[in-house]
Amino acid sequence: MHWRDIPADSLAVFRKGSVIPAHLLALDAKRQLDPLRQRAMTRYYLDAGAGGVAVGVHSTQFAIRDVGLYEPVLELAMQTARDWTPLGGARPLFMIAGIAGKTAQAQREAATARAMGYHAGLLSLAAMKGADEDALIAHCQQIAELMPVVGFYLQTAVGGITLSASFWERFAAIDNVVGIKMAPFNRYRTLDVMRGVVAAKAEQRVTLYTGNDDHIVLDLLTPFVVQRDGQPVTLRIKGGLLGHWSVWTARAVQLLGQMHSAVDSGQISADLLALDSQVTDCNSALFDVANDFRGCIAGCHEVLRRQGLLEGVWCLDPEEGLSPGQAAELSRVRAAYPELIDDAFVSANLTRWLNP
């Protein structure tokens, strides 16, 4: 499957820039998959206006692969997306599957995702820690032979590896790469991706998405100017593939629309710029920055639990949960930034989403 095989309207959604939530995992008190609430989450994202979802990624918990949930969770999300008519009517979506592990495992996952109808695979390299650049590129090339690939620069605090501008140049040169999610939570490393894409002359084919949940607004408003052969090349980050946007998604869609309009008009207001620190403050509570991200998934679960979409914050790992003080931090940011919270939207539609 080549990126030219993706339906044109779905590819346009991705290239324009969309809200793509990193799909969470709904578990019951026995830490078993809760299909009703897993499906309700997908319906929520689609009704909120997301351009698609990313399933089987870090926020879905990489451990789904160890407990036999990778295929069921991907299949449930895809089937729900096909069956559900979102508010406002049917529209094209761009569906992304997380792909992880060493080459043999990643190839199996890519084949599975392709067979289910996913448009691209978000390729995590965390399992390749210790491999040299040539081995990493060979791995990426083998997965890109199976389906379109979105690169993933995962922050080192949660298992990612440091990748050079040279790596990103070679990666962007792979013809079946359609995008890169930049999530190193590090400005220097984010710029390394930009430099690599420009050096590869791939800026028209490779769409950039922010995964820097600590810097969302400025990532989406900033023009990035990189020199190539003595000439400036301007890059824009078009959308977000974010764990942060797995909650409060309806507001995220509105915010992205505001940012696109501001960029298109060239009129970026101080009020819009001020949202960067507010969104980052919210993220500090969601992702448990005070405790080195230990509660980053449980924090997102807690938001959906309070809204009624989830019954609890259970993760596959019994040791993973909210950190001391994290619930209070979530209450603080919810009270401080009501314009960033979509509780009313969820309340109005919850019964519909939970309908079997």
C-alpha positions, 0 to 999 in steps of 0.5 A: 500500500502506497500513500497514493492509494489513500483515498484523496479526501482522507489524505486531504484531511491529514495534509490540511492538519487535523485534531487526531486524538491518541486513543485511550484504552477503556478497561473495567475493574478487572483490567479487561477491555470494556468494549462499550466504553471503548466504542463510546470514546471513539464516538466522542472523538468523531462527534467532537470533530476529530479528523481521525484517531490514532489507535495502538499508540502510547496513550492506548498503552503499548502493553496491549500487545502483551495481553492480546488486545492489539487486534481487538482494539484496532478492529473496534475503533475501525468498525466504530468509525465506519458505522458511526455517523458523526454530528454534522454528517458523514465526513472523510477520516484519516485513521492511524495505527500504532506500530511498535516492536522490532522489525518482525513484530512491526511488520506483522502489525503493519500488515494487520493495520493495512488489512483493517483499512488503516491509512498509515502506521505511526512507527515507534522506534522505542524497541530499537534502542541501541541500534545504529542509524543504518539499522533504524533506517533499514527497519523504517524502510521495511515497514514503509514497504507495507503501508504509509508511515508517520514517523514518531519522535517519542520523548525519552522520558517515556521510552523514546530514543534520541534521533539526529537531524541526519536520521530524519533526513534519511527517514523523510527521504523514504517515499512512503513516509507521509508525516512525522509526529514530533513529540520529543518535548524538546525544542532543539530535537523538534528543530532537528526534524525540521532540518531533516525534512528540508534537507531531504526536500520532502516538505511537500510530501511529509506533513508535520504534526505536533506531539509536543503536548507541552507546546501545542499552541506555539507549535501550530502558530510558528513559521519555522524557517530553515535554510537550504542551498542558501534559500529559506524554506518555511515549514508549518506544523499543520495539526496535532496527534496528541495524548492531550487531545484524547480529552477535551477534544471538542475544545481542541477542534475549536482551538485548531480552527482558530489557529488555522484561521489566524495563520491563514490571515496572518493575524495572530492575536496576543490572546491566541498566543496567551493560550499556549501557557494555559494549554501547557498548564493543563497538560502539566496536570494531565501528564503528571509533570510533577512526578516525571510523567508517571501518571500521564495516561491515568491523568487523561483517564481521570478526565474522562472518568469525571465526565462519565465516559470511563468508569475508572482510571485503570491501566493494564499495569496495576502499578500505574495510576494517578500520582499523589496530588494529581487529582487536585491539579486536574481540579485546579486547571479545570477551574482555571481554564473553563474555556478549554474544557468540554464538559457540557458537550460530553454531558449533552451526548454521553447517553448517545455514545454509550448506547450499545 
